Amino acid sequence: MSSTTPSGSVPATPRRVLVVEDEPLIRSLTVSLLQNAGFDALGVGNAPEGIQGLKDFDPDALLVDLDLGEGPGGAEVLAYADRDAPWVALVVLTNAPSPEVAGVDVRLIPSRAAYVNKRSLADASLLLDTLEGVLRDQEPRRDDSMDAGPLSVLSRDQLEVLRLIAAGLSNAEIAARRGTSSHGVEQIVQRLIQRLQVKKGSNINPRVQLAKLYYAHGPTPT
């Protein structure tokens, strides 16, 4: 199926889009959406496959999540594309309201890349319009430049501890996971309570409140 651009012209061949997303359902839905819009879309599930896809599929655009499960993440795929395939248009499509919330240094997101929060996808046209924009070298949509919520004030270490609290881990388990002491984790937890202004009381569990804040403002489970 050929695609029609907003100007009404029809590309001689379908433009190719590489989708790097570890969740099979989301990957399949995104690929189907792009194919229905006239793109030649290929979906892969991890960073090494994404980098290989950039070499073999030779896409016009890359659509990548930041969190790709175990192993390298989307930032590594973006870095390779920005360095070795600078002609490829870039779109980050992620649940994280900002790179920092996903544990990624914002400096690793190329300035020419669009950044779309999945929560902003009220309809498919937003993604397609964003993709068309970066393909035309227009100013990219950057949802991460908007208010990222209360978690934007946290450091990477604090965000990681908060994520593990939300996953149900105890301080001892967090310390073992991070290779630190339980006392060090407790200090971070206390700073989290202060920075996020979590209330304390006999009927209030601060860890439950911290977990609620993470699920309300952090990356949503996929």
N, C-alpha and C positions, 0 to 999 in steps of 0.2 A: 504493500500500500504506500503510495507516495504521500508526502506531507505538504501542506500549503503554509507558507510563512505568512506573518501578519500583513506583509505588503501584497500578498496575493500570488507571489511567484512560487513555482514548484521546483525544488532542488532536483538536479539531474539524477542524483542517487540519494537514497535515504541517509540522513546523518546518523552516525553511530554514537551510541551512548553506553558507556561501561558503568554498571551499577555494582558497587561493592557494599554488601549488607549481609551480616551474619544470620539474621533471622529469615528463614526460608519463606515464610508467608509474606512478610513485608517485601522481600526481594522479588518474589513472584508477582505481587500486586503492582510494584513499581515498574517492573519490566513490561507487564501487560499494559499499564497505562501509557508508557512511552511507545510501545508498538502500536497501540490504537491511535496514537497521535501521529503516526507515520515515521517514527524513528526505528532504526535498526538497533535493538537493545540487547545487551548481553549481561547476565547477572552472575556474580561470583560471590563466595562466602567469606573470604579472609584476605588479609593484606598481601601475602605472597601471591595468591591467585590474582589479586588486583594489579600488582606490579607486572606479572606475566601477561595479564590481559592488555595492559597498556602497550606492551611490546607486540603481541600477536594480533590483537583486535584492531589496533591503531584507531582509537575512537576520536570523535570530534569533541566529546565532552565526557567528563568523569563525574559521577554522582556517588558520594561516599559518606558512610557513617563514621563517626569518630571512634565509637566503641564497637570493636569487632570480636569481642570475647577474648579468649586466651591468646597470647602472642601479640605480635605487632598490631597497632591500631591504624585508624584512618589517617592520622598525622603522617605516618611513614609513607603511605600511598601518595598523599598530597605532596610530600617533599620530593619523592621520585618524579612525579608528574611535573612539578614546577621546575625541577632541575633538568630533566632529560626529555620532557615532552611539553615545552612551554606553549605550544600551539593548542593544547587541549584546554577547553573551557572547564572550569572547576565549580562544583556545587557541593557543599557540605549539607547533608540532610540528617539531622540528629535530634534525639530527645533532650540533649543537654542545652539549657538556655544560654550557656556560654562555654567556651572551651575549658575555662578553669574549672567549672563544675564537673566536667568530664575528666579532669586531671591532665589536661593538655595545655601547655604554654601557648597563650594567644599568639605569640610571635611565630609559632609553627603553622599558623593558618595564613596562606598567601593573601595579600591585600586584594588581589584580583578575583579571589574565590567568593562566591555567594555563600551565605550561611543561613540556612532555613531550619527553623525549629519545627519539628513534626507537629507540635501542638498548634502551629499556625496554619496547618493545612486544612482549612475549612472546606476547601474544594480543590479538585485537581488542577484547576486553571492557575492557581498560585505557583505551583511547582513548574508547570509548563511555561508560564510567563517568565519565571526566574531563569529557567534554562535558556529560553530564547534570548533573554537579556545578556547572559554571559557569552553566548555564542556570537552575539553581535558586538562584543566588547563594550557593552554599556556598563554604567555604574552598578556594581552588584548589590543585590539585596543583602543586608547584614542584620539579621535578627539579634546577633550577639552584641550589637551596639546599643540595643534597647536595654531597659532596666531588667537585669537578670535576677532581681529579687534579693531577699536577705542573704542568700548563700554567696553572693558576689563579694562580700566583705571577708570571706574566709580564705585562709592560706591553703595550699595544696595538701599539707599534712592534716589540717583540720577537716577538710572536705573528705579525705580518705577515712579518717576515724569516724566521721559522721556517717559515711556510707556503710561502714562495717557495723556501727551501732544499729542502723536501720535494717541490716541483714540479720540482726539478732545475736551478734557476738558479744561475749563478756569482755571486760577489760583485759583479763588474762589471755583470752583467745586473740584479741586484737594485738596485744603485745607480742604474742608468739608469731602471728601472721606478719607483723611488721619488723620483727627482730629487735624490739625495744623492751623496756621494763614496764611492768604494770603501773608503777608510780608515774612514769612519763606519760602513759596513756591517760591516767587519771587527771594529770595536769591539763592535758589537751581537752578532756571532757569538761573540766571546770571552765576553761576559757570559752568553749563552745556555748555553755550555759549562759555565760556573761555576754558574749558578743551577740547571741541570738535572743537575748532577753527572755530566757525561759523561766517561767515562774516556778517557785518551789513551795511546797506545802505538804501537809500530812496526807492529803488526798491526791497529790499530783506526783507522778513519776517523771522526773526530768528526762530519763532516757526514752520514755514513750513519746514525750513531747518533741525531743530531738528527731526521733524517727519520723514522726508526723511531718515535721518541717522538711525533712529530706524528701519524703515522698510527694509533698506538695510542690516543692520548688526545684528538686533535683531531676536527673534523668528518669523518665518513667520506664518501668519494666516493659520489655518487648517480648 
